[in-house]
Amino acid sequence: MTEQTRLHELTALEQAAAVRKGEAGPLDLVRHHLARVERYDGRFGAFLTRTPEAALAEAAALPERQPAHRSPLFGVPTAVKDLVDTAGVATTYGSKAFAGHVPDTDAHTVTRMRAAGTISLGKTNTPEFGCCCYTDNDLVGPARNPWDPSLSAGGSSGGAAVAVALGLVPVAHASDGGGSIRIPASVCGLVGIKPSRGRVSSGPSGAEVTGLAVQGPLARSVRDAAALLDVLAGPEPGDPHWTPPLPAGESFLGHADRTPGRLRIGRYAAPAADGITVDPACLAAWEHASHLLESLGHVVEDIPTPFGPEISEHFVTAWGVQSLGRSLEAGRESLLRPVTRAWREYGRGVSGEQFAAAVTAMHGAARRAIRSTQAYDVVLTPTLATLPRSVEYFDESGDPLVNLYRQSAFSAFTSPYNMTGQPAVSLPLYWTEGGRIPVGVQLVGRPADEATLIALSAQIEEANPWRGRYADLLAEPDAGAR
């Protein structure tokens, strides 16, 4: 680390290396990042709850812990999405109805992050119950895109994406039920990994009604994301879904340092849902990624869209029922936002027979899609069908159905892979004209094969690095887009 390098410009792994070498201590890292949170959070909306005192205390005590097997992220600041319980810390799920809620137990992922020696600076901004692909709520307002604050940061992990993109933390916890890691990764220029279903425990109190939602990392580099996935991954007793672990001695970070070999990659860019036109910039990003993959020696072939339009109806039915996962005390439903109420009203109208039929059909569609692409190591799509929209575009004062329709272009390519349970990653390989706004591409792996996805993503990052894009943003984000 040079004297000219500021701590927040380092990757998470570089920050941890600085701790190991004695060039910086956990307390130095926490103080530095808390100062950035204080400076930028009010404008960009990364956090719902900040925990500076707890973070400073944990950082001060951390050197005394010295676990036998240090995580590669030991001593690194991070943050936890506010959909996940954290003992003793306000956990609102993005809702006024839970404004005073303080859990007495940690989610398993929070326990793992703490055991690995990472230090949470607080709970990141999320839409109410994670229901939307943008991040806004009645507690702190919207999460704004670091590249242009007039634009949404996406959702539902928008606060986490803002925190990482602005260097408020180098890596962050996130979750994804229909694209909620990959959507903000695309619009904020990050690496976002949606793990396989069952790779990361959602216990002890996470809802498992549909199996759509998973937890994973957001980072500025593939290796950072892989390192946090190593921390998060692993089943816990009682989990309803279990993905086989990596062989003994292997890690996802280790796979980021391996060559993926010559892969066969199928690509498509036609959404399964009807009535969605893909933005030319999203198609350009997809074409750019295709040419890059071919230049790296991979075989890239066009394939039909592996899903039919009927999956949208199945997903909507499942999502409506899942929105009822948070029980409310009598009279508190009125505290919810209009779109949340609309989802819950729809979910209450779904009969048991309709729900069972939707889940069965969803599983059938997932099996057909996986079979139809089983000849390919990876599938390439645009991450989104649209560029980021203004914060006001998702106003909830009008007809909720209009709002819900506007969200459809954001999840057209992402939500199908929550249905299949396959791992998927969004990479920031392309930028709009003038380098103003990042545009992600999505890579989807075989079931339970994050390892190949991570090896390929690291190879892509080395060939087409994006780290330099952050130099101006991290130096002076007050200026907005570059």
VENNOR-V886843 format. One record per residue. RES is the residue in three letters. SS is DSSP state (H for helix, E for strand, L for the rest). Layout:
BEGIN
res: [RES/RES]
ss: [SS/SS]
END
This chain:
BEGIN
res: [MET/THR/GLU/GLN/THR/ARG/LEU/HIS/GLU/LEU/THR/ALA/LEU/GLU/GLN/ALA/ALA/ALA/VAL/ARG/LYS/GLY/GLU/ALA/GLY/PRO/LEU/ASP/LEU/VAL/ARG/HIS/HIS/LEU/ALA/ARG/VAL/GLU/ARG/TYR/ASP/GLY/ARG/PHE/GLY/ALA/PHE/LEU/THR/ARG/THR/PRO/GLU/ALA/ALA/LEU/ALA/GLU/ALA/ALA/ALA/LEU/PRO/GLU/ARG/GLN/PRO/ALA/HIS/ARG/SER/PRO/LEU/PHE/GLY/VAL/PRO/THR/ALA/VAL/LYS/ASP/LEU/VAL/ASP/THR/ALA/GLY/VAL/ALA/THR/THR/TYR/GLY/SER/LYS/ALA/PHE/ALA/GLY/HIS/VAL/PRO/ASP/THR/ASP/ALA/HIS/THR/VAL/THR/ARG/MET/ARG/ALA/ALA/GLY/THR/ILE/SER/LEU/GLY/LYS/THR/ASN/THR/PRO/GLU/PHE/GLY/CYS/CYS/CYS/TYR/THR/ASP/ASN/ASP/LEU/VAL/GLY/PRO/ALA/ARG/ASN/PRO/TRP/ASP/PRO/SER/LEU/SER/ALA/GLY/GLY/SER/SER/GLY/GLY/ALA/ALA/VAL/ALA/VAL/ALA/LEU/GLY/LEU/VAL/PRO/VAL/ALA/HIS/ALA/SER/ASP/GLY/GLY/GLY/SER/ILE/ARG/ILE/PRO/ALA/SER/VAL/CYS/GLY/LEU/VAL/GLY/ILE/LYS/PRO/SER/ARG/GLY/ARG/VAL/SER/SER/GLY/PRO/SER/GLY/ALA/GLU/VAL/THR/GLY/LEU/ALA/VAL/GLN/GLY/PRO/LEU/ALA/ARG/SER/VAL/ARG/ASP/ALA/ALA/ALA/LEU/LEU/ASP/VAL/LEU/ALA/GLY/PRO/GLU/PRO/GLY/ASP/PRO/HIS/TRP/THR/PRO/PRO/LEU/PRO/ALA/GLY/GLU/SER/PHE/LEU/GLY/HIS/ALA/ASP/ARG/THR/PRO/GLY/ARG/LEU/ARG/ILE/GLY/ARG/TYR/ALA/ALA/PRO/ALA/ALA/ASP/GLY/ILE/THR/VAL/ASP/PRO/ALA/CYS/LEU/ALA/ALA/TRP/GLU/HIS/ALA/SER/HIS/LEU/LEU/GLU/SER/LEU/GLY/HIS/VAL/VAL/GLU/ASP/ILE/PRO/THR/PRO/PHE/GLY/PRO/GLU/ILE/SER/GLU/HIS/PHE/VAL/THR/ALA/TRP/GLY/VAL/GLN/SER/LEU/GLY/ARG/SER/LEU/GLU/ALA/GLY/ARG/GLU/SER/LEU/LEU/ARG/PRO/VAL/THR/ARG/ALA/TRP/ARG/GLU/TYR/GLY/ARG/GLY/VAL/SER/GLY/GLU/GLN/PHE/ALA/ALA/ALA/VAL/THR/ALA/MET/HIS/GLY/ALA/ALA/ARG/ARG/ALA/ILE/ARG/SER/THR/GLN/ALA/TYR/ASP/VAL/VAL/LEU/THR/PRO/THR/LEU/ALA/THR/LEU/PRO/ARG/SER/VAL/GLU/TYR/PHE/ASP/GLU/SER/GLY/ASP/PRO/LEU/VAL/ASN/LEU/TYR/ARG/GLN/SER/ALA/PHE/SER/ALA/PHE/THR/SER/PRO/TYR/ASN/MET/THR/GLY/GLN/PRO/ALA/VAL/SER/LEU/PRO/LEU/TYR/TRP/THR/GLU/GLY/GLY/ARG/ILE/PRO/VAL/GLY/VAL/GLN/LEU/VAL/GLY/ARG/PRO/ALA/ASP/GLU/ALA/THR/LEU/ILE/ALA/LEU/SER/ALA/GLN/ILE/GLU/GLU/ALA/ASN/PRO/TRP/ARG/GLY/ARG/TYR/ALA/ASP/LEU/LEU/ALA/GLU/PRO/ASP/ALA/GLY/ALA/ARG]
ss: [L/L/L/L/L/L/H/H/H/L/L/H/H/H/H/H/H/H/H/H/L/L/L/L/L/H/H/H/H/H/H/H/H/H/H/H/H/H/H/H/H/H/H/H/L/L/E/E/E/E/L/H/H/H/H/H/H/H/H/H/H/H/H/H/H/L/L/L/L/L/L/L/L/L/L/L/E/E/E/E/E/L/L/L/L/L/L/L/L/E/L/L/L/L/L/H/H/H/L/L/L/E/L/L/L/L/L/H/H/H/H/H/H/H/H/L/L/L/E/E/E/E/E/E/L/L/L/H/H/H/L/L/L/L/L/L/L/L/L/L/L/L/L/E/L/L/L/L/L/L/E/E/L/L/L/L/L/H/H/H/H/H/H/H/H/L/L/L/L/L/E/E/E/E/E/E/L/L/L/L/L/H/H/H/H/H/H/H/L/L/E/E/E/E/L/L/L/L/L/E/L/L/L/L/L/L/L/L/L/L/L/L/L/E/E/E/E/E/E/L/L/H/H/H/H/H/H/H/H/H/H/H/L/E/L/L/L/L/L/L/L/L/L/L/L/L/L/L/L/L/L/H/H/H/H/H/L/L/L/L/L/L/L/E/E/E/E/L/L/L/L/L/L/L/L/L/L/L/L/H/H/H/H/H/H/H/H/H/H/H/H/H/H/H/H/L/L/L/E/E/E/E/L/L/L/L/L/L/L/L/H/H/H/H/H/H/H/H/H/H/H/H/H/H/H/L/L/L/L/L/L/L/H/H/H/L/L/H/H/H/H/H/H/H/H/H/H/H/L/L/L/H/H/H/H/H/H/H/H/H/H/H/H/H/H/H/H/H/H/H/H/H/L/L/L/L/L/E/E/E/E/E/L/L/L/L/L/L/L/E/H/H/H/H/L/L/L/L/L/H/H/H/H/H/H/H/H/H/H/H/H/L/L/L/L/H/H/H/H/H/L/L/L/E/E/E/E/E/E/E/E/L/H/H/H/L/L/E/E/E/E/E/E/E/E/L/L/L/L/H/H/H/H/H/H/H/H/H/H/H/H/H/H/L/L/L/H/H/H/H/H/H/H/H/H/L/H/H/H/L/L/L]
END
